[in-house]
Amino acid sequence: MFIESVVIHNNNFPKRDLYPFNLRVFWETDRLDFTANVIFFVGENGTGKSTLLEAIARNYGLTVWGGEKTHIIHHNPYETRLHNFVSLKTIQPRGIIPKGFLFRSENFFNYAANLDDMTTTDPDILKYYGGLSLHQQSHGQAFLSFFENRCRIKGLYLLDEPEAALSPPNQLAFLKILQMITEKGKGQFIISTHSPIILSFPDAQILSFDCIPIKEIAYEATHSYRFYKSFMDDRAPYLQEFKAAGECNNKED
């Protein structure tokens, strides 16, 4: 493990009316203790999962792909400042340069393009990615090739919804890669995900942002698991809602 705990200094928040300091989950969560090498953040969109991932990455000194989010209209100067109010208890000798990164699937295309540019001066760099340009592989295979080869380096890896480019079979392949890396003690992963397949990783710690304060829950208690299971067990009620909505729209016409 690289990180044992995260402390959120919510008493020092500069604002409570601007994101992310307006999220109640951060007001009422003082500390998160990590107990595994694979930790999942779960919860609805907008509950702060990605924001805390980025805060951990910045506080730990990791590369954040894509840089800071900025908006010309309604610019929020506090949007990426949560890391200033977070402290980490780490297991790492002083003076060691941290290895790892924060990965967002939407930035992967740009990363692959930059990698191709680097091969013009350093062709051997592709050996760390399976020997092929990531653009010469399918989207899912490129993701898997990246994870399998890049994450061999011992480090802390924060992944924001990696399932976005992975089919269900490739999500299982991703779990095999995750197991291989963690069994060798080479990585700690903190992953934000909605995928019940990825969430099934054995002995992972699951932290729910739908709970206030954030708390650990069982796999079967996650919304993703319960929703998918309910749909697969009996999809008719869900599809009936669409039919009813269509009938209402036709009446309005």
N, C-alpha and C positions, 0 to 999 in steps of 0.2 A: 504493500500500500504506500501511496505517496501523501495522501491527505487523510487525517483521522477525523477532523471536524471542521465545521464552518460556523463562525459566530457572526450574527447580523446585529450591528450596533444601531438598532432602530431608535434608540433615545436621541441619537445625534442626527437623524434625518433632517436635511435643510428645508424640505417642503413636504407637505402631506396632500397637496392638491395637484401635483404633477407626477406623471409616470416616471419611474416605477415606484416612487415613494407613496403613491396613493393606493397601493395594493395592500389590503388588510392582511393578506397572508404574510407580508414582510413586517407589518407592525407587531404581529403576535407570534412570530417565530424568532426565538432568540438564538437557537443553536441547533445544528444538525450533526449528529455523530454517525460517521460512516463505519460500517462493520464488514465490508466485503470489497473485493477487487472489482466487482461490477455493481454499479449503483444505477438504478433507473429513476428518472423523474417522470411522473405521470400526472395528468390533469387536463382539463379543458384548455383550449387555446385562450391566451390572455391571462393565464393564472400566474405567470412569472417564471416558468421553467427555463425558457431560453435566456431570459434576463439574468437569472442566477448563474446559469452556465457561463455566460460571458463575464460576469463579475468574478467568478472563481478563476477563469482563464487569465483575466487581466491582473488579478491580485497575485497569481502564481507566476506571472511573467511569461505566459505562453503566447504564441502567435495566434492572433484572431483573424482568420481569413475574412476578407471583405472590408476590414477596417471598421470605422465607426459609422453608424447610421446618422445621416443628417437630412434635415428637411428644410427647404427654403421657406415654405409656408408653415406657419404655426411651429416654428423651430422650438424644440424643447431642450434647453441646455443640460438638463439632468438625465436625459434618456439613457446614457451609457455610464452613469456615475455611481451606480450601486457599489462598484468595487471599492470605492473610497470608504465605504461603511461596512465592509466585510473583512474579517480576519480569518486566517487559516492556521490550523495546527498541523504541521507537516512533519513527515519522517524523511528528512533529507539533510545530509551534512552541509554546513555553511560553505559558500563559495562554489557550489556545484551549479553549473548552468542548467536550468530546467529543460527537459526534453518533452515534446508533445505538442499538441495544438488543439484549438477549437475548430471543429469541422461542421460546416453547414452545407447541405447538399446543393443549395442554390449557387454556391460559389465554386462548385466542382469543375464546371466547364471552363471557367477562367483559369483555374489551377492547371488543368490539362493543357490549355493553350500556352501558358507560361512554361510548362515543362517541355513542350515541343520547341519553344524558342531556345531553351537552355541546351537542348541537344545539338544545336548548331556549333557550340563551342565545347561541349562535353557529352559526346555520344554515349559514353559508358553510364551516364546517369540512369538510363532506362533499365539497367540491370536491377535497380532497386524497385522496379515496377513491373516485373515479369518479363522484361526484355522487349516489350512492344509499346508504341505510343498509346496512351490512353484513348486517343481519338480513333485508333484502329481497332478498338474493341467495342462491343455493345455497351450501352450505358451501364447495365447491371454488372457485366463482367469487368468493366473498367473500375467500378466501385470496389468489387471484390479484390481485384488485382492490387488496387491502391491499399486497401486495408491490410491484406495479407503481407505485403512487402514493406510498406511504410511503417506499420505498427510493430514490426520486429524490433525496432529500437526501443529500449527500455524507457518508459515515460508515462506521463499522465495524458490521457486522451478523452476529450470532451466532444461528444457527438450529438448534434441537434437533428433529430428525426432522420436517421440514416436509411430508414425504410423507404424514403421517397423515391428512390431509383431502383429498388430491389423487389423483384417478384417474390411470391411466397416461397418457392424453392430456393431462391437466392438468399432469402432471409435466413433459411435454415443453414445454408452454406456460410453465411456471415457468422452464425452462432458457433459453427465448427472452428472458424478462424479465431473467434473470441476465446473459445475454450483452449485452443492451442497456445495462444499468447499468454493467457492468465495462468495456465498450468505451469508454464516455464517461469513464472514470476516476473514477467517482463513488462507488465502494464497494469495500470488501474484505469478503469473506464467509468465515466459518468455520462449517461445517455438519456436524452429526452426522447420519448417515443410514444406512439399510439398503437404500436403493433403488438397484438397478443402473442404472435410467434416469437418476436424478439424478447418480449417480457418473460417468456417461459424459461429463460436461461437458468440452469440449476444454481441454487444457493445465492442468487443475486438478492440485493437489498432493494426494495421498491418503496419510494417515498412519494406520497400523494400530495399534490398541491391543491387538490379539491378539499382537503382537510385544513382547518384553521385551528391551531397552527399545523404546519406540515408534519405529517406523521407516517411511520412505516406501516404498510399494509401487506396482506398476503396477495399472491398472484390472482387467486380466484375472486378477490374483492375489488380488483381494478375494474374501472368502467369499461375499458376495452374488452376485457375477457367476458364480462357479464353481457355487454351489448352484442358482441359477435355470437356468443353461445345462444342467447335468446333468439337472435335472428335465424341462426342455423337450425335451431330446434323447431321453430314455427315462424316462417317468414310471412305468412299470409296477413297477419294483422298490420305489419309494417307496410306491405304493398297495398293493402286496402286503404290506407291513409292517402296514398297518391291517387287512387281511383276516386275517392270521395272528393279530394281537392279538385280533380279534373272536372267532376260533375258540377261542382260549385262554379267553376270558371265558365263552363258552358252555359249555365243558367244566366250568368251575368252578361254574356254575349247576346 
